[in-house]
Amino acid sequence: MAADSVLKVLFELEGVFIHPSSEEGGSEQDSLISGCLRIVDKDADVLVEYRPLEDSDPSNMLCAGKDSSSVMEWDQCSGEKLLETQQSYETEWDMINAVSFKRRSVTNGEGSLNPAPCLPGSLNHSSERSRWAFSFSLSDLRCIRVKEQGWSFLLLQLSESCRSPPALHFHQGGSRDFLDSLRRFAVISQAAGEEVCLMVSSPNRALSQSFENLLDENNFGLVNQKFRNDPYVTTLGGFSKVTNYIFDAFRGTEEQHQRPPEEVADLLGEVIPGLEINQQEEPGFEVITRMDLGVRPPVSRRDPVSSEEWSRHQDAEGRMINVPLLKQIIFKGGLCHAKRKEAWKFLLGFFPWESTVEERKVLHRDKTDEYFRMKLQWKSVSEQQERRNSKLRDCRSLIEKDVNRTDRTNRFYEGLDNPGLVLLHDILMTYCMYDFDLGYVQGMSDLLSPVLYVMESEVDAFWCFVSFMDQMHQNFEEQMQGMKTQLIQLSTLLRLLDLSFWNYLEAQDSGYLYFCFRWLLIRFKRELSFQDVLRLWEVMWTGLPCQNFHLLLCCAILDSEKQKIMEENYGFNEILKHINELSMKLEIEEILQKAEGIGLQIKSCKDLPASISSILGWDPPAPPPALRTPQRGAACSSPLSRDSSAQNGCSPAFIS
């Protein structure tokens, strides 16, 4: 005999009534059915069930009235909180959507009703009171209409193939608790209409791939079977576990310990679309042999920029002055948290450095209007319209899933009913309206989270995120050309810095540095503590000391770990495991210091290969004096300014 079904009671409420009479006002006490309403988890399916109580006392309903959860109004300011009020229903276009949350542990229960087949007339009927019992899967619930007539009652509308249950009357209150419990397992959003209607979308409970946006379904190839046979790996939302699993699939059996480089490149190309690594040298990239880089110079860092120091770089009208020096000291020490909200808008390009306070106010008003116009576009899409827009549906589904697991241990996003989660959701949905072509790709929520945390403003966070995404856009494009380029550039830098280490990695099928993929994709977001991420990003946004400074950060981390990797003779799997386990163990100031030193070391190298100069944005070596052609405007008036260096071809100087 099969084992008994595992049952958990997630919510239970007695004193919920059904009115058998279909006549208006036909609410005599002897015609009411009182019962128990439950939400249960049975065999990995969430069910809603109702069971009449044989010896119920309908007189309890007499105490219902004004103090029960009679009328519920959505409160925009506090997220999805329902307020008890006697006011009429009023909604606004920007009503906040609810998102699904992880379940909390519950006690075991018994006596669940078996769910009826989802067919017309499927509700359980027997005789007298028991015929009003019903049970249905939450995945079949489509809409909840909330009405009131001195108490609240709910009309549950199921999918077309199912018969909807009778209205549930909450004479003694509890409707709000029931809806709050549903919200833990389903996405509930406000629908436009005369009556309050809550649209329900139940997330797919089947285990899904967390890496799905980085993998082309048509190219799943080799890893398809192993990846799908262990869905636990994919549901954790951690890139590291997925990365480990993918490359474990590459390794195959122990006998296949060494794969030809061309085969490894082909395998990676199957898993990461567009990452077709040429076995020949890339055009314009020299074959780098061992070079003497000299001694790495020592560097120092300073304290964060204080509020007073920031103010000294503003004139009377609010323009930022001496910007190159300001960027320099931000690069060397970061910002105190009190100034991040203001400074990040400049670093990310939301506010021009030369703008006055009044000009910024005008710009902010215009950007606010533009943001809410775009937000209105997706807020006003009806359910019928969304059914005909597969891309919007897919984006919404991915966003709701990712938002629910983004930085949930951070106080800004932790707990249920958190308004920070709602803002994350809305900003990402609005970005889909801003960039239709890109839409939403997994990992973008990781980039937005720190920005929203600092800005504490929906509009400001959105436009700063737009600027950040302008820098990161290629990482998330379908062909992932940005990731391909960065991996090649990083490999080129590592060959210059330590050819013996690069050769070791190459011998372990790791020369393409696949294990750095997550570092590059979301700029170390999963490797550092939240506060260290804030420090790192503001340092990188200065554009100093060179372009692609994040590649030097990768080199700094690998430089610290190479001795252990080589002494322990780590192979392919061990290298991946070791690198992934560095997460949350890295010291940001030490990494920044070493990366800056590596940059100085490379820049001081004579006969620096042109490929390295190109990666780091430095001028190629000047021709001999006798062959030089005078050029007008070749001098850099502001070597530390990212704008001027880009225009004049001059590289920012390193500051020790």
C-alpha positions as CSV (number, residue, x, y, z in Angstrom):
1,M,0.0,0.0,0.0
2,A,1.2,3.5,-0.8
3,A,2.5,5.6,2.0
4,D,0.0,8.1,3.5
5,S,0.0,11.6,2.0
6,V,2.1,14.2,3.8
7,L,-0.3,16.9,5.0
8,K,0.4,20.3,6.5
9,V,-2.3,22.7,7.6
10,L,-1.2,26.2,6.6
11,F,-4.3,28.2,7.7
12,E,-7.5,27.2,9.5
13,L,-10.6,29.3,10.4
14,E,-13.9,28.2,11.8
15,G,-17.1,30.2,11.7
16,V,-17.1,30.8,7.9
17,F,-20.6,30.7,6.5
18,I,-22.2,29.7,3.3
19,H,-25.7,31.1,2.4
20,P,-27.6,28.4,0.6
21,S,-30.5,30.7,-0.3
22,S,-29.9,32.5,-3.6
23,E,-32.5,35.2,-2.7
24,E,-31.5,38.7,-1.7
25,G,-31.7,39.1,2.0
26,G,-32.4,35.4,2.5
27,S,-30.1,35.1,5.5
28,E,-32.3,33.4,8.2
29,Q,-30.1,31.7,10.7
30,D,-31.5,28.3,10.0
31,S,-30.6,28.6,6.4
32,L,-26.9,29.3,7.0
33,I,-24.1,26.7,6.8
34,S,-21.2,27.2,9.2
35,G,-17.9,25.5,8.5
36,C,-14.1,25.4,8.7
37,L,-12.0,27.0,6.0
38,R,-8.5,25.7,5.6
39,I,-5.4,26.1,3.4
40,V,-3.4,22.9,3.3
41,D,-0.2,21.6,1.7
42,K,-0.8,18.1,0.5
43,D,1.7,16.2,-1.7
44,A,3.4,19.4,-2.8
45,D,0.1,21.0,-3.8
46,V,-1.6,23.9,-2.0
47,L,-5.3,23.3,-1.5
48,V,-8.2,25.4,-0.3
49,E,-10.9,23.4,1.3
50,Y,-14.1,24.0,3.2
51,R,-15.9,21.6,5.5
52,P,-19.3,22.3,7.1
53,L,-19.5,21.8,10.9
54,E,-22.2,19.4,11.8
55,D,-23.1,21.0,15.1
56,S,-22.5,24.6,14.2
57,D,-24.3,27.5,16.0
58,P,-25.2,30.2,13.5
59,S,-26.2,32.5,16.3
60,N,-22.5,33.5,16.5
61,M,-23.1,35.6,13.5
62,L,-25.0,38.1,15.6
63,C,-21.9,39.6,17.0
64,A,-20.6,40.4,13.5
65,G,-20.8,43.9,12.1
66,K,-18.7,47.0,12.3
67,D,-15.8,45.4,14.1
68,S,-15.5,42.5,11.7
69,S,-13.3,42.6,8.5
70,S,-16.3,44.0,6.7
71,V,-14.7,46.2,4.1
72,M,-11.1,46.0,3.0
73,E,-9.3,48.8,1.2
74,W,-5.8,48.6,-0.3
75,D,-3.4,51.0,1.3
76,Q,-0.8,52.2,-1.3
77,C,1.6,53.7,1.3
78,S,1.9,50.5,3.4
79,G,2.2,48.0,0.5
80,E,-0.5,45.3,0.4
81,K,-1.9,45.8,3.8
82,L,-5.7,45.6,4.1
83,L,-7.4,48.1,6.3
84,E,-10.8,47.6,7.9
85,T,-13.0,50.5,7.1
86,Q,-16.5,51.3,6.2
87,Q,-15.5,53.5,3.2
88,S,-16.4,52.7,-0.3
89,Y,-13.9,51.0,-2.5
90,E,-11.4,53.3,-4.3
91,T,-8.3,52.3,-6.1
92,E,-5.6,54.1,-8.0
93,W,-3.8,53.1,-11.2
94,D,-0.5,52.6,-9.3
95,M,-2.0,50.2,-6.8
96,I,0.8,48.1,-5.4
97,N,1.1,44.5,-6.5
98,A,1.6,41.7,-4.1
99,V,4.4,39.2,-4.6
100,S,4.6,35.6,-3.4
101,F,6.8,34.8,-0.4
102,K,8.4,31.7,0.9
103,R,6.4,29.6,3.3
104,R,6.7,29.6,7.0
105,S,6.9,26.4,8.8
106,V,3.5,25.1,10.0
107,T,2.3,22.3,12.2
108,N,1.1,19.1,10.8
109,G,-2.6,18.4,10.6
110,E,-4.9,15.6,9.5
111,G,-8.3,15.1,7.9
112,S,-7.7,16.9,4.6
113,L,-10.4,16.7,2.0
114,N,-9.2,15.1,-1.2
115,P,-9.1,17.6,-4.0
116,A,-11.9,17.0,-6.5
117,P,-10.9,16.6,-10.2
118,C,-10.9,19.9,-12.0
119,L,-14.0,19.3,-14.1
120,P,-17.4,20.9,-14.3
121,G,-19.4,19.8,-11.3
122,S,-16.3,18.7,-9.5
123,L,-17.2,20.2,-6.0
124,N,-17.8,17.5,-3.4
125,H,-21.5,17.0,-2.8
126,S,-23.1,14.3,-0.6
127,S,-26.2,15.1,1.4
128,E,-27.5,17.9,3.6
129,R,-24.6,19.9,5.1
130,S,-21.8,17.7,3.8
131,R,-22.8,18.5,0.2
132,W,-21.4,22.0,0.7
133,A,-17.9,20.7,1.3
134,F,-15.4,21.5,-1.4
135,S,-11.7,21.5,-2.2
136,F,-9.7,22.9,-5.0
137,S,-6.0,23.5,-5.9
138,L,-4.7,27.0,-5.5
139,S,-3.4,26.8,-9.0
140,D,-7.0,26.8,-10.3
141,L,-7.9,30.0,-8.4
142,R,-8.1,33.0,-10.8
143,C,-9.9,35.8,-9.1
144,I,-11.3,36.8,-5.7
145,R,-14.1,39.4,-5.5
146,V,-14.4,41.1,-2.1
147,K,-17.9,42.4,-1.3
148,E,-19.6,43.6,1.8
149,Q,-23.1,43.9,3.3
150,G,-22.4,44.6,6.9
151,W,-19.8,41.9,6.9
152,S,-17.3,40.9,4.2
153,F,-17.8,37.9,1.9
154,L,-15.6,36.5,-0.8
155,L,-16.5,35.1,-4.3
156,L,-13.8,32.7,-5.5
157,Q,-13.6,32.3,-9.2
158,L,-11.8,29.2,-10.5
159,S,-10.5,28.4,-14.0
160,E,-13.0,27.7,-16.7
161,S,-12.7,24.0,-16.4
162,C,-13.8,24.1,-12.7
163,R,-17.0,25.0,-11.0
164,S,-16.6,27.9,-8.6
165,P,-17.5,27.3,-5.0
166,P,-20.3,29.3,-3.2
167,A,-19.6,32.6,-1.6
168,L,-17.8,32.5,1.7
169,H,-19.3,34.9,4.4
170,F,-17.0,36.0,7.2
171,H,-19.6,37.2,9.8
172,Q,-17.1,36.9,12.6
173,G,-14.2,38.4,10.7
174,G,-11.1,36.6,9.4
175,S,-11.3,37.4,5.7
176,R,-8.2,39.5,5.9
177,D,-6.2,36.7,7.6
178,F,-7.4,34.3,4.9
179,L,-6.2,36.6,2.1
180,D,-2.9,37.2,3.9
181,S,-2.4,33.5,4.0
182,L,-3.2,33.1,0.4
183,R,-0.7,35.8,-0.4
184,R,2.1,33.6,1.0
185,F,1.6,31.1,-1.9
186,A,0.2,33.2,-4.8
187,V,0.8,36.5,-6.6
188,I,-2.2,38.7,-5.9
189,S,-2.7,42.0,-7.7
190,Q,-5.5,44.6,-7.9
191,A,-7.7,44.5,-11.0
192,A,-9.5,47.5,-12.4
193,G,-13.3,47.5,-12.2
194,E,-16.4,48.7,-10.3
195,E,-16.0,46.1,-7.5
196,V,-12.8,45.2,-5.7
197,C,-11.3,42.3,-7.6
198,L,-8.1,40.6,-6.7
199,M,-6.4,38.7,-9.5
200,V,-4.6,35.6,-8.4
201,S,-1.6,34.1,-10.2
202,S,-0.2,31.0,-8.6
203,P,3.5,30.5,-9.2
204,N,4.6,27.2,-10.7
205,R,5.5,24.9,-7.8
206,A,7.5,22.7,-10.0
207,L,11.2,23.1,-9.3
208,S,12.7,25.5,-11.9
209,Q,16.0,26.6,-13.2
210,S,17.5,29.6,-11.5
211,F,20.0,29.9,-14.3
212,E,17.4,29.8,-17.1
213,N,18.1,33.3,-18.4
214,L,21.8,32.5,-19.0
215,L,21.1,29.2,-20.7
216,D,19.6,28.8,-24.2
217,E,16.9,26.1,-23.9
218,N,17.8,24.9,-27.5
219,N,21.4,24.5,-26.5
220,F,21.0,22.7,-23.2
221,G,22.7,19.7,-24.9
222,L,25.2,17.9,-22.7
223,V,24.0,19.2,-19.3
224,N,20.3,18.8,-19.9
225,Q,19.8,15.4,-18.3
226,K,22.0,15.9,-15.2
227,F,20.7,19.5,-14.7
228,R,17.1,18.5,-14.8
229,N,17.7,15.4,-12.6
230,D,18.8,17.5,-9.7
231,P,16.3,20.4,-9.7
232,Y,17.3,21.3,-6.1
233,V,20.4,22.9,-7.4
234,T,18.3,25.2,-9.6
235,T,15.9,26.4,-7.0
236,L,18.4,27.9,-4.6
237,G,18.8,31.0,-6.8
238,G,22.6,30.8,-6.2
239,F,24.8,31.2,-9.3
240,S,27.6,29.4,-7.6
241,K,25.8,26.1,-7.1
242,V,24.5,26.2,-10.7
243,T,28.0,27.0,-12.0
244,N,29.5,24.1,-10.1
245,Y,26.8,21.7,-11.4
246,I,27.2,22.9,-15.0
247,F,30.9,22.3,-15.1
248,D,30.7,19.1,-13.2
249,A,28.5,17.9,-16.1
250,F,31.3,19.0,-18.4
251,R,33.8,16.9,-16.6
252,G,32.0,13.6,-17.3
253,T,33.6,10.5,-15.8
254,E,36.9,10.3,-14.0
255,E,38.5,8.7,-17.0
256,Q,37.9,11.8,-19.0
257,H,40.2,13.8,-16.8
258,Q,41.7,15.9,-19.5
259,R,39.6,17.3,-22.3
260,P,41.1,18.9,-25.4
261,P,40.9,22.7,-25.2
262,E,38.7,22.9,-28.3
263,E,36.2,20.4,-26.8
264,V,36.0,22.5,-23.6
265,A,35.4,25.6,-25.7
266,D,32.6,23.8,-27.6
267,L,31.0,22.7,-24.4
268,L,31.0,26.2,-22.9
269,G,29.6,27.5,-26.2
270,E,26.6,25.1,-25.8
271,V,25.8,26.3,-22.3
272,I,26.4,30.0,-22.7
273,P,25.0,31.3,-26.0
274,G,27.4,33.5,-27.9
275,L,30.5,32.4,-25.9
276,E,32.2,30.8,-28.9
277,I,35.8,31.0,-27.9
278,N,38.2,30.9,-30.9
279,Q,41.1,28.5,-30.3
280,Q,43.3,30.9,-32.4
281,E,44.4,34.2,-31.0
282,E,41.7,36.8,-31.1
283,P,42.3,39.4,-33.9
284,G,44.5,42.2,-32.5
285,F,45.6,40.2,-29.4
286,E,49.3,39.3,-29.3
287,V,50.6,36.1,-28.0
288,I,51.9,37.2,-24.6
289,T,55.1,35.7,-23.4
290,R,56.7,36.0,-20.0
291,M,57.5,39.6,-19.2
292,D,59.3,41.3,-16.4
293,L,56.7,43.6,-14.8
294,G,59.0,44.8,-12.0
295,V,58.1,45.2,-8.4
296,R,54.5,46.0,-7.5
297,P,54.4,49.4,-6.0
298,P,52.8,49.9,-2.6
299,V,49.5,51.8,-2.4
300,S,47.4,53.2,0.4
301,R,43.8,54.0,0.9
302,R,42.1,56.7,2.9
303,D,38.9,57.3,4.9
304,P,35.6,57.8,3.1
305,V,34.6,61.2,1.9
306,S,32.7,63.0,4.6
307,S,29.7,65.3,4.3
308,E,32.0,68.3,5.0
309,E,34.5,67.3,2.3
310,W,31.7,66.8,-0.2
311,S,30.2,70.2,0.6
312,R,33.6,71.8,-0.1
313,H,33.3,70.6,-3.7
314,Q,30.1,72.6,-4.3
315,D,29.8,76.2,-5.3
316,A,27.1,78.6,-4.1
317,E,24.6,77.5,-6.8
318,G,25.2,73.8,-6.1
319,R,27.5,73.0,-9.0
320,M,30.2,70.4,-8.3
321,I,33.7,71.8,-8.6
322,N,37.1,70.3,-8.9
323,V,35.4,67.1,-10.0
324,P,38.7,65.2,-10.9
325,L,40.0,65.6,-7.4
326,L,36.6,64.6,-5.9
327,K,36.5,61.4,-8.0
328,Q,40.1,60.7,-6.9
329,I,39.3,60.8,-3.2
330,I,36.1,58.8,-3.8
331,F,38.2,56.2,-5.5
332,K,40.7,56.1,-2.7
333,G,38.2,55.9,0.2
334,G,34.6,55.7,-1.0
335,L,31.8,57.8,0.5
336,C,30.3,58.0,4.0
337,H,26.8,56.6,3.9
338,A,25.2,59.9,4.6
339,K,26.3,61.3,1.2
340,R,25.7,58.2,-1.0
341,K,22.1,59.1,-1.8
342,E,23.3,62.4,-3.3
343,A,26.7,61.4,-4.7
344,W,25.5,58.3,-6.5
345,K,23.2,60.4,-8.7
346,F,26.3,62.2,-10.0
347,L,28.5,59.1,-10.2
348,L,25.9,57.2,-12.2
349,G,25.0,60.2,-14.5
350,F,21.5,60.9,-13.3
351,F,22.6,64.5,-12.4
352,P,25.3,66.3,-14.5
353,W,28.2,67.4,-12.4
354,E,27.9,71.0,-13.7
355,S,24.2,71.3,-12.9
356,T,22.9,73.8,-10.3
357,V,20.4,72.9,-7.6
358,E,17.6,74.6,-9.5
359,E,18.5,72.7,-12.7
360,R,18.4,69.5,-10.9
361,K,15.0,70.2,-9.5
362,V,13.6,70.8,-13.0
363,L,15.3,67.6,-14.2
364,H,13.9,65.6,-11.3
365,R,10.4,66.8,-12.0
366,D,10.7,65.8,-15.7
367,K,12.2,62.4,-14.8
368,T,9.5,61.8,-12.2
369,D,6.7,62.4,-14.8
370,E,8.5,60.2,-17.4
371,Y,8.9,57.4,-14.8
372,F,5.2,57.4,-13.9
373,R,4.1,57.5,-17.5
374,M,6.1,54.4,-18.1
375,K,4.8,52.8,-14.9
376,L,1.3,53.5,-16.0
377,Q,1.8,51.5,-19.2
378,W,2.2,48.2,-17.4
379,K,-0.1,49.1,-14.5
380,S,-3.0,49.7,-16.9
381,V,-2.6,46.5,-18.9
382,S,-5.7,44.4,-18.4
383,E,-5.7,40.7,-17.8
384,Q,-7.0,40.1,-21.3
385,Q,-4.2,42.2,-22.8
386,E,-1.6,40.4,-20.9
387,R,-2.9,37.1,-22.1
388,R,-1.9,38.3,-25.6
389,N,1.5,39.6,-24.6
390,S,3.8,36.7,-23.8
391,K,6.9,38.8,-23.3
392,L,5.2,40.9,-20.6
393,R,3.9,37.8,-18.9
394,D,7.3,36.2,-18.9
395,C,9.0,39.3,-17.6
396,R,6.4,39.6,-14.8
397,S,6.9,36.0,-13.8
398,L,10.7,36.2,-13.7
399,I,10.6,39.5,-11.8
400,E,8.2,38.2,-9.2
401,K,10.3,35.1,-8.7
402,D,13.6,36.9,-8.4
403,V,12.3,39.7,-6.2
404,N,11.1,37.2,-3.7
405,R,14.7,35.9,-3.2
406,T,16.8,39.1,-3.5
407,D,18.7,40.2,-0.4
408,R,15.9,38.9,1.9
409,T,18.4,38.8,4.9
410,N,18.9,42.6,4.5
411,R,16.6,44.6,6.9
412,F,15.5,46.7,4.0
413,Y,14.0,43.6,2.2
414,E,13.4,41.1,5.0
415,G,10.0,39.7,6.2
416,L,6.6,39.5,4.7
417,D,4.7,42.5,3.4
418,N,7.9,44.4,2.9
419,P,7.4,47.6,0.9
420,G,11.0,47.3,-0.3
421,L,10.1,44.2,-2.3
422,V,7.1,46.0,-3.9
423,L,9.4,48.8,-5.0
424,L,11.9,46.3,-6.4
425,H,9.1,44.7,-8.4
426,D,7.7,48.0,-9.7
427,I,11.0,49.4,-10.8
428,L,12.0,46.3,-12.7
429,M,8.6,46.1,-14.4
430,T,8.9,49.8,-15.4
431,Y,12.4,49.1,-16.7
432,C,10.8,46.6,-19.1
433,M,8.7,49.5,-20.5
434,Y,11.9,51.6,-20.7
435,D,13.9,48.9,-22.6
436,F,11.5,46.7,-24.5
437,D,14.2,44.8,-26.3
438,L,16.1,43.7,-23.2
439,G,13.1,43.4,-20.8
440,Y,14.2,41.5,-17.7
441,V,17.0,39.0,-17.3
442,Q,17.9,37.1,-14.1
443,G,20.6,39.0,-12.2
444,M,19.2,42.5,-12.8
445,S,17.4,42.4,-9.4
446,D,20.9,42.0,-7.8
447,L,22.1,45.2,-9.5
448,L,19.0,47.2,-8.5
449,S,18.8,46.1,-4.8
450,P,21.8,48.1,-3.5
451,V,20.8,51.2,-5.6
452,L,17.2,51.2,-4.1
453,Y,18.6,50.6,-0.6
454,V,20.7,53.7,-0.9
455,M,18.2,55.9,-2.8
456,E,15.1,55.0,-0.7
457,S,13.2,56.6,-3.6
458,E,11.4,54.8,-6.4
459,V,12.1,57.4,-9.0
460,D,15.7,58.1,-8.1
461,A,16.5,54.4,-7.9
462,F,15.0,53.8,-11.3
463,W,17.0,56.4,-13.1
464,C,20.2,55.5,-11.3
465,F,19.5,51.9,-12.2
466,V,19.0,52.9,-15.9
467,S,22.5,54.5,-15.9
468,F,24.0,51.4,-14.2
469,M,22.3,49.2,-16.8
470,D,23.8,51.3,-19.6
471,Q,27.2,50.1,-18.4
472,M,26.1,46.5,-17.8
473,H,23.7,46.1,-20.8
474,Q,25.9,43.8,-22.8
475,N,26.1,41.3,-19.9
476,F,22.4,40.6,-20.2
477,E,22.0,40.6,-24.0
478,E,20.9,37.3,-25.6
479,Q,24.2,36.6,-27.2
480,M,26.1,37.7,-24.0
481,Q,28.8,39.4,-26.1
482,G,29.8,41.4,-23.1
483,M,30.5,38.3,-21.1
484,K,32.5,36.7,-23.9
485,T,34.7,39.8,-24.3
486,Q,35.3,40.2,-20.6
487,L,36.4,36.6,-20.1
488,I,38.8,36.9,-23.0
489,Q,40.2,40.2,-21.7
490,L,40.6,38.7,-18.2
491,S,42.4,35.7,-19.6
492,T,44.7,38.1,-21.5
493,L,45.5,40.1,-18.3
494,L,46.2,37.0,-16.3
495,R,48.6,35.7,-18.9
496,L,50.6,38.9,-18.6
497,L,50.6,39.0,-14.8
498,D,51.4,35.4,-14.1
499,L,52.0,33.1,-17.1
500,S,52.9,30.1,-15.0
501,F,49.5,30.3,-13.1
502,W,47.6,30.8,-16.3
503,N,49.4,27.8,-17.8
504,Y,48.4,25.8,-14.7
505,L,44.7,26.8,-15.1
506,E,44.9,25.9,-18.8
507,A,46.2,22.5,-17.9
508,Q,43.2,22.0,-15.7
509,D,40.7,23.0,-18.5
510,S,40.2,26.3,-16.6
511,G,42.1,28.7,-18.9
512,Y,38.9,30.4,-20.0
513,L,38.2,31.4,-16.3
514,Y,34.6,30.1,-16.3
515,F,34.6,30.4,-12.5
516,C,34.8,34.2,-12.8
517,F,31.5,34.3,-14.7
518,R,29.4,35.4,-11.7
519,W,32.0,38.0,-10.6
520,L,31.7,39.7,-14.0
521,L,28.0,39.3,-14.6
522,I,26.8,41.1,-11.5
523,R,30.0,42.9,-10.4
524,F,30.8,40.8,-7.3
525,K,27.3,41.3,-5.8
526,R,27.2,37.7,-4.5
527,E,30.9,37.6,-3.4
528,L,30.9,40.5,-0.9
529,S,28.8,41.6,2.1
530,F,26.1,44.2,1.2
531,Q,28.1,47.1,2.7
532,D,31.2,46.1,0.9
533,V,29.3,46.0,-2.4
534,L,28.2,49.6,-1.8
535,R,31.9,50.6,-1.3
536,L,33.1,48.7,-4.3
537,W,30.5,50.0,-6.7
538,E,31.0,53.7,-5.8
539,V,34.7,53.2,-6.3
540,M,34.3,51.6,-9.7
541,W,31.8,54.3,-10.8
542,T,34.5,57.0,-10.6
543,G,36.0,55.5,-13.7
544,L,39.4,55.5,-12.1
545,P,42.2,54.5,-12.3
546,C,41.5,52.9,-15.8
547,Q,38.7,51.4,-17.7
548,N,37.8,47.8,-16.9
549,F,39.1,48.2,-13.3
550,H,36.8,45.3,-12.3
551,L,39.1,43.0,-14.4
552,L,42.0,44.1,-12.2
553,L,39.9,43.2,-9.2
554,C,39.4,39.7,-10.5
555,C,43.2,39.5,-11.0
556,A,43.8,40.7,-7.5
557,I,41.5,37.9,-6.0
558,L,43.1,35.2,-8.2
559,D,46.6,36.5,-7.2
560,S,45.7,36.0,-3.6
561,E,44.4,32.4,-4.2
562,K,46.9,31.1,-6.8
563,Q,49.4,29.7,-4.3
564,K,46.8,27.6,-2.6
565,I,45.3,26.4,-5.9
566,M,48.7,25.4,-7.2
567,E,50.2,23.9,-4.0
568,E,47.1,21.8,-3.4
569,N,47.2,20.7,-7.0
570,Y,43.5,21.6,-7.5
571,G,41.8,20.2,-10.6
572,F,38.9,21.5,-12.6
573,N,36.2,20.7,-9.9
574,E,38.4,21.8,-7.0
575,I,39.1,25.1,-8.6
576,L,35.4,25.8,-9.1
577,K,34.6,24.8,-5.6
578,H,37.3,26.8,-4.1
579,I,36.5,30.0,-6.0
580,N,32.8,29.7,-5.2
581,E,33.5,29.2,-1.5
582,L,35.3,32.6,-1.4
583,S,31.8,34.2,-1.3
584,M,31.5,36.5,1.8
585,K,35.1,35.8,2.8
586,L,36.8,38.5,0.7
587,E,38.2,41.7,2.3
588,I,37.2,44.6,0.1
589,E,39.9,47.1,1.1
590,E,42.6,44.6,0.6
591,I,41.3,43.7,-2.9
592,L,41.0,47.3,-3.9
593,Q,44.5,48.0,-2.7
594,K,46.0,45.0,-4.5
595,A,44.1,45.8,-7.7
596,E,45.3,49.4,-7.8
597,G,48.9,48.1,-7.2
598,I,48.5,45.7,-10.1
599,G,47.4,48.5,-12.3
600,L,50.4,50.6,-11.4
601,Q,52.7,47.6,-12.0
602,I,51.3,47.0,-15.5
603,K,51.4,50.6,-16.4
604,S,55.1,50.9,-15.5
605,C,55.9,48.0,-17.8
606,K,58.1,48.8,-20.8
607,D,56.9,47.6,-24.2
608,L,53.4,46.9,-22.9
609,P,51.4,44.9,-25.5
610,A,48.9,46.9,-27.4
611,S,46.1,44.4,-26.3
612,I,46.7,45.3,-22.7
613,S,46.7,49.0,-23.3
614,S,43.4,48.6,-25.2
615,I,41.8,46.6,-22.4
616,L,42.7,49.2,-19.7
617,G,42.1,52.2,-21.9
618,W,45.7,53.4,-22.1
619,D,47.3,55.1,-25.0
620,P,49.4,52.9,-27.2
621,P,53.2,53.6,-27.0
622,A,54.1,56.9,-28.7
623,P,56.2,56.7,-31.9
624,P,59.9,57.7,-31.8
625,P,60.4,61.5,-31.5
626,A,61.8,61.7,-35.0
627,L,58.6,60.2,-36.5
628,R,56.1,62.0,-34.4
629,T,53.6,64.3,-36.1
630,P,52.5,67.3,-34.1
631,Q,48.9,67.1,-33.0
632,R,46.7,69.9,-31.8
633,G,44.9,69.5,-28.6
634,A,46.8,66.4,-27.5
635,A,47.3,67.5,-23.9
636,C,45.0,66.4,-21.2
637,S,43.7,69.3,-19.2
638,S,42.0,67.0,-16.6
639,P,43.7,63.6,-16.5
640,L,41.5,62.4,-13.7
641,S,38.2,63.2,-15.3
642,R,36.5,60.3,-17.0
643,D,34.9,62.6,-19.5
644,S,38.0,64.4,-20.6
645,S,40.1,61.2,-20.7
646,A,37.6,59.6,-23.0
647,Q,37.5,62.6,-25.3
648,N,41.2,63.2,-25.4
649,G,42.4,59.6,-25.3
650,C,44.3,60.2,-22.0
651,S,44.2,57.7,-19.2
652,P,43.5,58.7,-15.6
653,A,46.6,58.7,-13.4
654,F,46.9,56.3,-10.5
655,I,46.9,58.0,-7.2
656,S,49.1,56.5,-4.4
